[in-house]
């Protein structure tokens, strides 16, 4: 019987962008989170006395800003080396050989798969054969797994692969392959990387095929617990695959529904309760929370007023700071609307009614949305890179529909509420 850790997508020293820093915000704690998550993984390996560690790509996020990244990582590998725990790793799209030049020599316990062709690394004492190939270049569109060697008949065979498999809407396509191709290799376990969401349940259990997910969430699209997999093997059988969290900061996307009579005081109370719940659930970790306020409510007029919204945000961050420095209110998104009868407003024979009916019709008109997209394209092309890196895509019709919805709410706030 032996044990190993399956991990991937550690993205050590990943630059965390668009974080709204404010007085009292634990900025440094979050920026150090990817390092601390890897250190936690190493501590887990030592505590569990695993026989080896498998890293299925993207140990790093990209080119090192300076040598400190490599020196720190080498020291973590040495912690494992002192206990004679080997590491088997390959390069993914973020740390492909063309992007990251390893200018620091790793200790002798670190074994890196070739980027030129599939390679088999064996642990003779355990009867284990690991098969893998790293990325020579980030834009790898080749089915690498199709060229992996057949299984060693007398070994427990582990395939290590950085891949989008058959595709994932949240991640770019790299080294695409299929479950049938993986099964054809005859391996006992496939340690996959690239998809940051852990496979739960796995893609397949016999043989075991799946993703460990990333070790530390880096933005609001990576919510929930992040960590690695501790695998126990008995003979040629996978006895257990257990998830262990390694994250030191946990992301939350909290949608708070508001009622028609809710005021700003109600918004503060409801949001404060949600921040406290995140803090309690994360058991001492840093909670990074994005709050979305949603619903038709009395507070809408204040929420769309820039000065009042800024005061609200300051008070909510003040309350986050009061939670022991362990909660960061990353962003407040207002998706509310006036507490009005929308059907009556749209039916109105006035300017507001005309505008609302036109917006509603445009949202359902693909040709009209395409024309709107064309009109917005020159502005979009001039938008800063930080905006585009949020995942927004002008070509997505749902984005334009969302903007139209927001425009309708602003119209009502300005034209209808001014009458009251």
Rosetta blueprint (number, residue, H / E / L):
1 X L
2 X E
3 X E
4 X E
5 X E
6 X E
7 X E
8 X L
9 X L
10 X L
11 X L
12 X E
13 X L
14 X L
15 X L
16 X L
17 X L
18 X L
19 X L
20 X L
21 X L
22 X L
23 X L
24 X L
25 X L
26 X L
27 X H
28 X H
29 X H
30 X H
31 X H
32 X L
33 X H
34 X H
35 X H
36 X H
37 X H
38 X H
39 X H
40 X H
41 X H
42 X H
43 X H
44 X H
45 X H
46 X H
47 X H
48 X H
49 X L
50 X L
51 X L
52 X E
53 X E
54 X E
55 X E
56 X E
57 X L
58 X L
59 X L
60 X E
61 X L
62 X L
63 X L
64 X L
65 X L
66 X L
67 X L
68 X H
69 X H
70 X H
71 X H
72 X H
73 X H
74 X H
75 X H
76 X H
77 X H
78 X H
79 X H
80 X H
81 X H
82 X L
83 X L
84 X L
85 X L
86 X E
87 X E
88 X E
89 X E
90 X E
91 X L
92 X L
93 X L
94 X L
95 X L
96 X L
97 X L
98 X L
99 X L
100 X L
101 X L
102 X L
103 X L
104 X L
105 X L
106 X L
107 X L
108 X L
109 X L
110 X E
111 X E
112 X E
113 X L
114 X L
115 X L
116 X L
117 X L
118 X L
119 X E
120 X E
121 X E
122 X E
123 X E
124 X L
125 X L
126 X L
127 X L
128 X E
129 X E
130 X E
131 X E
132 X E
133 X L
134 X L
135 X L
136 X L
137 X L
138 X L
139 X L
140 X L
141 X L
142 X L
143 X L
144 X H
145 X H
146 X H
147 X H
148 X L
149 X L
150 X L
151 X L
152 X L
153 X L
154 X L
155 X L
156 X E
157 X E
158 X E
159 X E
160 X E
161 X E
162 X E
163 X L
164 X L
165 X L
166 X L
167 X L
168 X E
169 X L
170 X L
171 X E
172 X L
173 X L
174 X L
175 X L
176 X L
177 X L
178 X L
179 X H
180 X H
181 X H
182 X H
183 X H
184 X H
185 X L
186 X L
187 X L
188 X L
189 X E
190 X E
191 X E
192 X E
193 X E
194 X L
195 X L
196 X L
197 X L
198 X L
199 X L
200 X L
201 X L
202 X L
203 X L
204 X E
205 X E
206 X L
207 X L
208 X E
209 X E
210 X E
211 X E
212 X L
213 X L
214 X L
215 X L
216 X L
217 X L
218 X L
219 X L
220 X L
221 X L
222 X L
223 X E
224 X L
225 X L
226 X L
227 X E
228 X E
229 X E
230 X E
231 X E
232 X E
233 X E
234 X E
235 X L
236 X L
237 X E
238 X E
239 X E
240 X E
241 X E
242 X E
243 X E
244 X E
245 X E
246 X L
247 X L
248 X L
249 X E
250 X E
251 X E
252 X E
253 X E
254 X E
255 X E
256 X E
257 X E
258 X L
259 X L
260 X L
261 X L
262 X L
263 X L
264 X H
265 X H
266 X H
267 X H
268 X H
269 X H
270 X H
271 X H
272 X H
273 X H
274 X H
275 X H
276 X H
277 X H
278 X H
279 X H
280 X H
281 X H
282 X L
283 X L
284 X L
285 X L
286 X E
287 X E
288 X E
289 X E
290 X E
291 X E
292 X E
293 X E
294 X E
295 X E
296 X E
297 X E
298 X L
299 X L
300 X H
301 X H
302 X H
303 X H
304 X L
305 X L
306 X H
307 X H
308 X H
309 X H
310 X H
311 X H
312 X H
313 X H
314 X H
315 X H
316 X H
317 X H
318 X H
319 X H
320 X H
321 X H
322 X L
323 X L
324 X L
325 X L
326 X L
327 X E
328 X E
329 X E
330 X E
331 X E
332 X E
333 X E
334 X E
335 X E
336 X E
337 X E
338 X E
339 X L
340 X L
341 X L
342 X H
343 X H
344 X H
345 X H
346 X H
347 X H
348 X L
349 X L
350 X L
351 X H
352 X H
353 X H
354 X H
355 X H
356 X H
357 X H
358 X H
359 X H
360 X H
361 X H
362 X H
363 X H
364 X L
365 X L
366 X H
367 X H
368 X H
369 X H
370 X H
371 X H
372 X H
373 X H
374 X H
375 X H
376 X H
377 X H
378 X H
379 X H
380 X H
381 X H
382 X L
383 X L
384 X L
385 X H
386 X H
387 X H
388 X H
389 X L
390 X L
391 X L
392 X L
393 X L
394 X L
395 X L
396 X L
397 X H
398 X H
399 X H
400 X H
401 X H
402 X H
403 X H
404 X H
405 X H
406 X H
407 X H
408 X H
409 X H
410 X H
411 X H
412 X H
413 X H
414 X H
415 X H
416 X H
417 X H
418 X H
419 X H
420 X L
